[in-house]
Amino acid sequence: MKSIYHKSSSAIVIISIVLAFLMVVTSGCAKKEEKEIKIGAILPLTGDAALAGTNTREGIDLAVDEINKVGLNGKKIRVIYEDTQADPKTAVSAVNKLINVDQVQYIIDDSISSVTLSVAPIVEKSKVVLLSTGATAPKISQAGNFVFRIWNSDALEGEEIAKYAVDSLKIKNVGILYINNDYGIGLAEVFKFQIDQKGLTSVHIESFDQGALEHRTQLAKILSADPEAIYLVGYSKDCIRIIQQAKEMKFRGIWLGTTVMLDPSVTNVVMKNKYTLYYPAPMIPDTSSLGVKVFKERFMAKYQKDAPALADVGYDAVMLLKKTIELGNGLNGENIRAGLMRIKAYEGASGLIEFDKNGDVHKPIEIKQLT
């Protein structure tokens, strides 16, 4: 009996030690967890749209560095990056991992519409906020209550360049060449609708698959109609290849483009081949705006260069989360969503930001000319 008692006592002591150890470990993890706010970021860090992802990441990192110097309600922000390669399937896996494993409540999305639309049902079901920095497909407006974006919809961009082509440039014969995904289809449809409304009937339309390297077949069909201009919708590397191949095929007309043409690698090819290009872009925010001025100064200080396209929206994506927390909203997806809807006329690095009922913004657009 005495032997049994001693064995039981030893077991109790061992169990007590194990429980105490687990409590210390659990307590330590909880304290560590409380000191950081985890957010996800799905960006095309490699592949054809890698420049967009890299630029966006620089803006995100700048904002995180600034916030973490002083903390946010006693916590620091940690960004978990996932490379989508501009591929919807890869993005779906990344978002599932961020939500189910990393347990983030806020995800910064990239500039690829097909990626945004592929993950929208997942964040909607999980009630996790997705904030897109550059996806433009009109369908995104109806993608869900937890999907936001701080870049204009193609419905506005495509409309503006179509109006300019017909009303200002007096173009009567135009070709349309677009990438066959949500991004390309959305813009091509809006552009075609607008020129149809203006009575322009001489239009030839061709599409190409994402990742395609050869475009001469589509170009030959378009050039057979002798167009005055070609409206080109694709990612940076697509546009570069197409412009170069069109030059080889003796196209002498003008190019009509998208906000992708903000990429210097594209405009350099346009200038090298002595083409004229017109494309829509968000109107440059007034540099006297505090948000714009502070961003540009801090970006230069950190990276020793001027801020490239999309760095500003990456920066704003983090700062908007900061704003919602400062407004007193909690850190779960529903509270973050409510906070974003409360933001009015926020002076961001990319201009004034205010979301409509669909989570869209409406920033002024201008048409840029490159000759």
N, C-alpha and C positions, 0 to 999 in steps of 0.2 A: 504493500500500500504506500509505504514511504517512497519507494522507487518511482511509482507512478506519479506521485505528487511532484517530485523533483523534475520529472520529464515534462509534466504539464507546465510547471513554472518556467522552465527553460523555453518552452514553446511560446508561452505568453510574452516572455521578454523579447524573443526574436520577432514575433509578430508586431509588438509595440515599436521595436526599432525600425522595422520595415515601413510601418504606417507613418512613423515620424519622418522617415526619409522621404517618403512619397509626398507628404504634406509640404516639406521644405522645397522639394523639386517643383511641385505643382504651384506653390506660392511664388517661387522664383520666376517660373514661366509666365504666370499671370501678371506679375509686376512688369516683366519685360514686354509682354504683349501690350500692356496699358500705355507704355511709353512711346508707341509708334502707331501711325495711321498707315495702313497698307493700301496702296492703290495699284491697279493694273494698267498696263499700256500695251496695246497690240499695234505694232508698227511694221511696215515693210523695211526691215533693216538690211535685207539682201534682196537681190533680184532687180527687175526692171524699174521698180518704183523706190529703190533704196535711198535715193537722194531725198525724197519727200520724208521718208522715215527718219533719216539722220538729222535733217533740219528740225523736224518736230521734236526729236529727242533732245536736241541742244536747248530748245526753249523750255522743255519740261524740266531738265536738269538745273537750268538757271533758276527757275521758280522754286524748286525744291531746296536748292542751296540757300536761297534768301530766307525762306520760311524756317529752315532748320537752324539758322544762326540764333534765332530767338525762341523757336518752338511755337507750337500752335496749341493753345490750351494745355501747355505742359508736355506736349507730345511732339515727336518728330515724324516727318513723312518718309516713307520708303516706297519707291516705285519698283514694281516687279515687271520687267520688260519681257515680252514675247514677240518673236519674229514671225510675222504672217507670210512673208515673201509675196504679199499681195494675192494670196491664194485663199479662197473662202473655206475650203476644207481644213487647211492648217489653222485658220482663224477660229473655227468652231472648236477644235481641240484645245487651242490656247485659252479660249474663254471658259470652257468647261473646267480646265485646270485652275484658272484664276479664281473661279467661283467656288468650286468644290474642294480644292486642296488648300489654296491660299486664303480663301474666304474673304475676298475683297468685296466691297460694296460700291466701288466706283471704278470704272474702266475708261481710259482715254483711248479713243479709236483713231484710226489713220485716215487717209485720204481716198481710200478705195471703196466705192459704193457697193460693189458686190460683196465685199467683206462685211460692211456694216449691215447689209440686208441679211446676210447668212447668220449673223450672231444675234440679230435683233430678237427673234423668238426666244432665245435662251435667256437673255437678260430680262426680258419681259416676264417670263415665267418665274424667274428667280428674284424679281424685284430689285435688280441691281442696275444702277444708272450707267448708261453708255453715253459718253460725250464725244462725238466725232469732230475732228479738227478740220476735215476737208472733203468729206464725202458729199456728193452733190445730187445724186439721183432723186427725182421728184417723189418716187415711191417711199423714200425715207420719212417724208412728212407724215405718213400713215403707218409707220413701222411699230409704233407702240408708245405708251405713256412714259416709258423709262429711257427713250432714245432722244437725245438732243444733238444739235450740231451748231457750230459757231462759224460756219461757212454757208454762203447763200446756196439755195437750191438751183439746179440746172434750169428750172422753170423760168428763173429770172435771167441767168447768164445766157442761155440759148436764145431767149427772146430778144435781149439787147443786141447781140451780135447779128442776128437775122435782120432786125430793123435797120441797123447801121448799114449792112450790106446792100439792102434794097433802097433805102431812103437817102443815104448819104453817098454811097459809092455807085449807086445806079446800076448795080449788077443785074443782068438779065439771064445769064446762063451760068449755073453753078453745079459743081460736083460735091458729093458728101462721101467721105471715107471715114468710117468709125470702127472702133474696137467692139467686138461682139460680146459685150457683157452689160451689166446693169448701168454702168457709167456711160458707155458709148451709146447704148440704145436710148437711154433717157435724153441725152443731149441731141442726138440725131432726130428723135421724134419731135422735140420742142422746136428745133431749128426748121425742120421740114414744115411743121404746122404753121409757123409764123410766115414763112415765105409763100406758102400756099394762100394764106389769108390776104397776102398782098398781090395775088394774081400772078406770081412768078411760076411758070409751068415748065421751063427748061431746066430739069434737074435730073442728074444721074446719081444713084446711090449704090455704094458698095460697102461691104464690111470685111473685117479680118479677125482671125482668132487671136486671143491673148497668147503672147509668146511667139507668134509667127515672125519669121525673119525675112520672108520674101513677099513683096507686095506688088510686083510688077504686073501680075495678071489683073488685079483690081484697078491699078492705075491705067493700064491700057484701055480698059472698058470706059473709064471716066474720060480719059484724054481723047477718045474717039469722038466724043461730043464737043470737043474744042471749048471747054469751059473757060470763062473769064477768071474764075476763082474756084478753089477747092476748100471746103470746110473740113478740117481735120480734127478728129477726136481720138486721142490715144494717150498713153503714158509717154514720159520723156524719151525713152529709148525707141519707142515706136515712131514717134514724130521725127526723130533724127534720121532713122533708116528710111522712112517714107520720103522725106524731103530730099535726101541724097539720091534715092532711086528715081524720083520724079525729075530731078535735074539731069540725070543720065538719059532720061526719056524725053528730054527737051521741053518740059513744061515751062511756059513763059508767063503764066498768069500770076495771080496773087494768092496768098494763103489767108484763110480765116481760121482762127484758132480758139483755144479755150484758156482757162487760167493755168493750165500746164505750161503754157508758153512763158510763164514767169521764170521758169528754169533757165539760167544762163546758158546751159549746154545746148538747149534748143535754139535760143535766139542767136547764139554764135554760129550755128549751122545755117540759119536763115541769112545772116549777114555774109557769111563766107560764100554762099551760093548766089548772092545778090538778088534776093527775093524781097518782096514787100509783104509784110504781115500785119494783120489787124486782129486784136484779141481783147476780150473783156477781162477786167481785173477789179478787185475791190478797190474803191477809191482810197488813195493814200490818206490815212488819218492825219488831221492837223497836228504838225509836230509840236505845237504849243500845248497840246493835250498832255496832261500830267502823266497819264498811263503810257502813252507812246514815248514821251521824252525819257522817262525813268527806265523803261525797257531798253531802249536803244543805248543809253549810257551804260547800263549794267551789262548788257550783252557784249559791248565792246571791251569793257573792263575784264570780263571773264574769258572771252575767246580771242581777243585781239583782232577782231574783224567786224564788218557790218553784219547785221542780222539778215540771214537769207530768207527766202519765202518759206512760210509755214512755221518758222521759229516762234513768231509772235502768237500764233494760235495755240501752239504747244504750251507756251508760257501762260496764256490766258486759261487754258484748261485746268491747270493746277490752281491758279489764283481764284478761279470761280469756286472751287471746292473750299478754299480758305474763306471766301466771302460767305458761303452758306453756313459754315461752322460759326463764323463770327456773328451771324444773324440769330444764332441760338438754336440752330437745327442740329439734330443728332447725327450719328455716323452710319446709320443703316440706310439702305437704298431709298426707302420711302421718305425719310426725312431729308435726304440730300435732294431728291426730286422736288419736294415741297420748297426747299430753300432756293433752288435754281429758278423756280417759277416766281418767287418773290423778288428776284433781282430786277431792278429797273434802271435803265440808262447807265450801265456799268462802264466806266471809262477804262477799257482794256488796252493792251498793247496793239491789238488788231482793230481798234475802234470801239464805238459804242455797242454794247451787247445787251440785248433784251429779248427774251424768248416769247414767241406767240404760243397759242394753245397747242400747237403741234411740236413744240420744242425747236422751232426754226428761228433764225435771225433774218433780218432784212437790211443788209448793209448796202450803201450806195455803190453803184458800179460805174466805171468809166471805160472807154474804149481806147486802148493804146495802139500806137502805130510804130512799126519798125521798118525802116527802108535801108 
